[in-house]
Amino acid sequence: MLPTIKTIVYASDITKGSRPAFRMAIEQAVKHDARLIFLHAIEPMGTDTHDMVRDYLLSQAQLKHTRQLLDQYHHKIEQRISDFLRCEIPDDIRLNQPPEIEVATGRPDEVIVNVARQQQADMIVMGDRGGSAASRLFLGSTTQKVMQQTRIPVLIVPLGG
């Protein structure tokens, strides 16, 4: 018996090249009448950058301003995702409910695994651009890291270079 798929997390970098993976996530959501979560992970600032910002921000007003800028960035990403959804979901496709949008800050592989776990996802859909064998050997890919960290099935959509 096939497992029931009720919740799908689609992990996206919101580039045009990732659209085939999104279409696959939509197809799976429709096929299984599943809830779809559109997830985008924002890379955190590097330690050096974070320390420099903290050292130069002398006042609470500056800290508040930095938080406002981050909030605006999150809002801009959410708006971009909403626009993407409007353009990419064909009129003849009927999802049971609109995709939920989630934007989180952190290492993408960790964000994807944590959100999928928190949302009790039954499937993760993500694209993979391939990359050279050397880069995969030394750096790994987000896709590989996700697969190593979770027991949730991962549907990988090849995106090409």
N, C-alpha and C positions, 0 to 999 in steps of 0.2 A: 504494500500500500504506500502511495506517495505521501510525503508529509504535507500537512496543511500549511499554506502560506497566507498569513493574515497581515503581516507587516513587512514592507520592503524599504530598506534604506538605500537610496541612490546617492553615491558619493561623487561630487562633481567639482571640477576646477573652473567651471563656468566659461570655458573657452568654446569657440565655435566648433572646434575639432571634437568636442566631447558629446556632440548631439546624437550620434548613433547609440551611445550608451544610454542616454536619456530616453531615446525612443524605445530601446529594449526594456528599460525599467517601466515605462508606461505600458508596453505590451504585456509584461508580466503582471502588473497591477490589474489590468483589465481581465486578463486570463484567469487570475485567481481571486478577482473581486477583493483585492487587498488594499490596505492603507499604504500610501506612498509618502515617504519622507525625503525631501530634497535637501541634502546636506552639503554644506560648503565649509571647509576648514581653512581658517586664516592662520598662516604661519606666525608664530610669536616672534617678537623682537629678539634678536640675539642677546646674549648676556651682556656683551660689551655695550651694545646700543641701549639696552635697558638701564644699565648702570650710569651711562653718560646722561641719559634723559633725567634719571632720578637726581644725579648730582647737580645738574643745571637748573632743575625746577626748584626754585627756592621758596615759593609760596604756595599756600593752599589754592589760591586763585589759579595759579599755573597748573596745578594738579587737576583742578576742576576743568580747566580748559582742555587739557589732554584727554580726560575722560569724555568730554563732549565730542572731541574730534574722533575718538574711537567709536562712540555711539553713532556719529554721522557716517562713519565708514561702514559699520554694520548695517545701518539703514540703507545706504547706497547699494551694498551687496544684495540685501533682501529685495530692493526694487529691481535690480538687474535680474535676479532670479525670477521675480514675478513677470517681468517683461518677456523673459526667455520662455516661461511656461505659456504665456498667452500666444506667443509666436509658434511654439513647437507642438502644442497639442492640437491635432487635427479636429475639425468640427464633428467628424463622424465618430470620434472616440469619446466614449462616455465613461469617465471614472466615477465610482460610487461616491467619492468625496474628493475635493480638490487636494492636490499635494500639499503637505505641510512643509514649511520652509524652516530650516534650522541652520544658523550660522554660529560656529564655535571657533575659539582660538586655541591653537595647540598644534603639536606635530600631527600632520594629517592622518597617519596610520593610527595613532593613539585616539584621535578624535573619532574616527570612523568606527573603530572597535568599541569604544566607550558608549557612543550614541546608540549603536546597534544593540549593545547589551542593555542599556537603560530603556530603550524603546521595545525591547523583547522582539527584535526583528527575526524573521524567519529566513530572510535572504538579504544579501548585500549585492548591489549591482554597481559595477565601476568599470571605467574604460582603462585600457592599458596601451600606451604608445610604443611599447617594445623597448627601444634603447639598445645600446651595444652590449655585447656579452661582458666586456670589461667593466662598464658602468654598473651593470647588475651585480657583478662579482664583488666589487669594492663598495658600492654605495647601496645596492639593493633598490628596489622600486617600492613605491607606496603599496602597490597591489600585492607584491610578495610579502611585505611586512604585515599587511592586514591578514593574509592567508595564514601566516605563521602564528598570529596572535588570537585567532578566533576559531570556534567550532561551527559558527554560523556559515552555511553555504554561501560562497562568493561566486557570482556570475560575472565573468570577465568578458568584456566586449573589446575586440581588437580595434584600435583607432588608427593604426598606421603611424608613420613617423611624423 
